[in-house]
Amino acid sequence: MITIRKLALAALTGSAFAVPAQAQTTLTFSSWVPPTHHLTLWQQNWAADVEKATGGRVKFQSLPKHPSAPGGTFDAVRDGLMDLSYVTASYTPARHALPLMAELPGAGATAEINAVAYSRIHWKHFHKIGEYNGVKLLAVWTHGPGQMFNTKRPINSIADLKGMKIRTGGGIAEKFGNILGASAFVKPAPESFELLSSGVADGIFFPLESIISFKLDKVLKHATIFPGGFYSSSFGFFMNQDKWNKLSKQDQDIIEKHGYEYAARSNGQSWDTADQKGLEGLKASGVSIANASPAFVKEVMAQAKQLDDEWIKGANAKGLDGAKVLAEFREELKKVASGK
C-alpha cells in the first residue's frame, strides 16, 4: 500500500512540473488564380514564413479548390468556408469603394511603389471607416501598373479604342475603359483566355505578369504600355475573424508582423518580378509593344480627372477629405519611389 501511495504521489508531482503541450491551430487558405500565379505562390510562401515564425503553433492547409467565385471571396472568408484569402476590391466596388483610390490611372511605376503607398494611406485613413468589417484585415496592396492588350490593332489614341470590347476586373478599370470609348465589361481574370480566343473580348486590361500567368500571349497581338498604368487593382488580404480571435496574443503579434506594410512591400516586390518575366515573355511571343506617346498620355489623363472627382465625392460622403487624401497618396507615391 505504501509503495502504491508513493508511486501515485510521484506521478502527481511529475505532472505538476510537466511542460504542457502547446496548442496547434491549422488554418485553411485558398487562391482563385492558377497554382503557378505569383499571388498563389506568394500566399504559400507567406503561410510558410508564419508557420516557421510561430514554431509550428500555427499551420496552414491549402484547399485544393477555391470554395467560391472570385468575387465571393470576402464573404467566403467571413462565413468560414476558408480561413484566409485575398481578393481585389474591383470585384466588390460597392462594398470596397475607398480602395479604388489606388486604382486611379497614372500611379507609381511599380507594384512595390503603389502597394506601399496605398498601404500607408489605408491604415492611416481608410481602415477606421470599416469597409473590411467582418474579417480580420491583414494587409492591402496593388498589382503592377495595369496595361492594355488586344487582338485587333495598335492603340495610339483614344479614337483607336472606340467600340473595342475590353475585359476588365471591374472598379476603375471598367469605368475608365468606358470613359475612353471602349465597351468595357467585367469578368474574373481566369476566364480571360476563353474570352479572347472566342472573340467575346477584343482586349483586356491587365498587369504584365498576367499575360504569361493566364497564357494570353498565344492570342494577343498588341500591347500598349502607359506610364504608371491605365489603372492598378487594389487587394485586401484577410482572415476569418473568429479564427483570429482564437489565436494566442503571441501568435497574433507574429502574424501582424508579417502583415501591414511588410506584406504590401513583399507582395509588391513579388509582383514586380513577375511583371518583368511577363514583359520578357511578351517580347518573346512576338506581341507588338507600343509605349504611349506624350500626346496620348495627355489625352488619357485629361479624361482621368473625372475618375478623381468621382472618387473624391465618394470619399467625402464617407467622412473623409477626399481631395486631401488623394493628394497625400500621390505625395506618398513620390516618397516611396525615392526610397522613403
N, C-alpha and C positions, 0 to 999 in steps of 0.2 A: 504494500500500500504506500509506504514511504517513497519507494522508487517511482511509482506511478505519479505521486504528487510532485516529486522533483522534476520528472520529465515534463509534466504539464506546466509547471512554473517556468521551466527553461524555455518551453515553446512560446509561452506568453511574453516572456522577457525578450526573446528574439524577435517576435513580431512587432514589438513596440519600437524596436530600432531599425526595422526593415525599411528600405527606401521604397516608397510607393511607386508603382508603375505609372509613367506619365501617360496621360490621355492622348489618344491619337485621333485626329479628325481627317476624314477623307472628303475632299470637295470635288464635285464634278464640274467639268468645263467643256465648252464646245465652240466650234468655229463654223461659220456658214460659207466660208470661201474654201477653195481646194486645199488639200493637205500640203501642197508644195508652196502655197501662197505665203508671202512674208508674214502676214498677220497671224496665220496659224502657227508658223514656226516661232514667231516672237512670243506668242502666248504660251507655247510649250516651254520655251526657254525661261520665261518669267516664272512659270509654275515650278520648274526645276530649281531655280535660284531661291525661291521662297521655301521650298521643301528643305533645301540644304541649310538655309539660314535658321530655320526652326528646329534643326536637328531631327527632322523626320516627324515632328509632332503634327505638322500639317502636311498632308499628302494630297495629290491631285490625280484624278482619273479622267482621261479624255473620253468623251462619249463618241461612239462610232458614227453617229448621225446627229446633226443639229435637230433638236426637237421642235423647231418652229420654222415658219417662214422667216427670212432675214429681218423683215420689218417688225416681226413679233418678238424679237429677242429681249427687249426690255421687259415685256410682260412675262415672258418665259422665265427669266431670272427672278423677277419679283414674286411670281407664283410658285417657284420651287421646282420647275421642270429641269433646271440645272442650277448650279450654284454660282457660276462665274462665266461671263462672256463680255462681248463688246458689240457695239453697233454704231453705224453712222447716224447722226442726228437728222440727216437728209431724209431718212426713211420715215421719220416721225416729226415733221416740221411744226405741226400744230402743238405738239407736246413740248418739243425742244426747240423753241424759237430763238433764244439768245445765242446758242452756239452757231447760228447761221452767220454771225459776225465774222467768224474765222473762215467762212466760205466765200467772202466777197472777192471780186476779181482784183488781180494785181497785188497780191500779198508778197510774202518773202520768197526768196529764190530757192529755198529748200524746205523739205518737210521738217527738219530739225528746227529751223528758224520759226516756222509757222506754229509748230506744236508747242514749243517752249513759250513763245509769246502768248499764244492762246491760253495755255495752262495758267500762266500768271494772272491774266485778266479774269479767267473763270473763277479761280479761288478767291480773288480779291472782290469781285463784283457780282458774279452770276450765281454762285453756289447758294447764297443766302436766299435767293428768290425761290428756290425749291423745285426747279424743273426736273430734278432727278430724285425727288422724294419717292420713297417706296423701295429703294435699293440703297446699298452702300456704294457710293461712287468712289472709285479708287484713283482714276486718272482720266484726263481728257487729252486728245491730241488731234492732229490733222494729217491727212496724207500729203504726198508731194504735190507740187503745182499741177492742177488738172488741165490737160491739153485736149485738143480737138483732133479726131481721127475720122476718116471717111473712105468710102469705096467709090466716090463719084468724080471729084475734081479738086484741084488746089483751091484753098481758101485764102484769098489775098485782100478781101474787103468784105464788109457786111453784106453787100449785094450778092456775093458768091454763096452766102448761106441761105438765101431766100428759098423757103419751101423744103429745105432738106430735113429729112426725118432723123432726129437725133435722140438716141437713148441716153438718159441721164439717171442719176440716183435720186433725183428729186431736189428739194431745197433750192438753193441759189442757182445750181447748175440748170435746173429745169426752167426757172424764171428767166434766167439770163439768155438761155437758148431761144426762148420765145421772143424776148425783147430784141434780140439780134436778127429776128426774122425767120429763124428755123421753126420747124414743127417739132418741139421737144416733148418727150413723154418719159414716164418713169417705169423702169423695170429693174429688178435686182441684178447685180453685177454678174452672177453666174449664168444668166440667160443671154449674155451679150453675143456669144459666138453664133448661137442659133438665130438671133435677131438679125445679125449682119448677113449671115450666109443665106438666109431665106429672103432677104430684101425687105423685111419688115422695118428695119432700120437702115438708113444710108450712112450713118456715122454714130460716133459715141463721144462723150466727154469722159476722160479717164486720166489718172496719173500714168506716167510712162511704164511703170512696172507691170501694170495690169495687162498691157498688150501681150506680154510674154506669159504672165500667170494664167490668162484665160485663152492663150493660143490664138490671139486675134491677128497676129502678123500674117497668118495664112490667108486672110480675107480682106485686110485693109490695103489701100493703095496710097493714101495721102495722110500726112501729119502736119498740123500747124502748131508751132511752139510759140507760146505767148509768155512774155516776161512776168514772173510771179503767178502765172496760171490764169485761165479764164475763170477759175473757181478753185476751191480746195476743201474737200469734205471734212467735216469735224466728227470726232468719235467720242463716245463715252465708254469707259471700261468699268464694270461694276459687279457687285456680289450680292447674293441674296441676303437681305437684312437680318433675318432670323439666324442664319448660319453665322453671320458676322458676330451677332450678339452672344453666341455660344462659345466663341473663341476666347481664350485667356487674354488678359491685357497684354501679356508678354508677346503673344503671337500677333495680336492686333497691331502692336507697335512695329513689329518686324515687317508685316505686310505693308503698313503705311510708309515705311522707309523705302519700300520698293514701288511705291505709288507716286502720286502727285507729279512734281516736275521731273523726278528721277525717271519715271515711266515715260513721260512725254518726250524727254530727250532721248532715251533709249529707243523708243519706238520710231521717233523721227530719224535717228541715225540708221536704223534698220531699213526704213522706207527709202532713204536716200541711196543706200547701197543697192536696193532692189531697183530703184529708178534708173541708176546707172547701167545696170545689167539690161534693163528694158530698152534703154536707148541703144546700147550695143546690139541687142537682138533686132531692134527695128532697122538699124542700118544694114545689118547682115541679111535681112529679109528682102531688101530692095524697095521698101516703102519710101516714097518721095517725102522728104522732110523739108519744110519751109519755116524759117523764122519770121514772125510777124514784123512787118515793116513799121518804122516810126509813125507813118501816116495811118496804118491800120490800128496800131496801139492807141493813138489819139482818138480815132473814130470809136473804138470799142469802149474806152474809158469814159468818153462823153456819155455813152448810153448807160454806163455802170452807175452813174450818180443817182439814178432813180432807185437802184437797189440800196444804196447807202441811206437815202432818205426814208425808204420804207422800213429798213431795219431800225433806224433811229426812232421813228414813230412808234414801232412796236416795243422798243426798249423803254421809251418814255412812259408808255402805258403800264409797264410793269414796275414803275417807280424809280427807274434809273435815269441819269442824264445821258441819253443815248449818244449825242454828238461828242460829249466829253469822253465817254468810254471808248468810242470808236477812234478818236484822236489818240487816246492813250495807247490803244492796241497798236496803232501804226507807229507810234514812237517806240513801243516795246519791240516791234519787229526790227527797227534800226538798231536798238541796243543789243539784241541777241545776235544780229548779224555782225556787230562789231566785237563780239566776244564777251559782252557783259551779262 
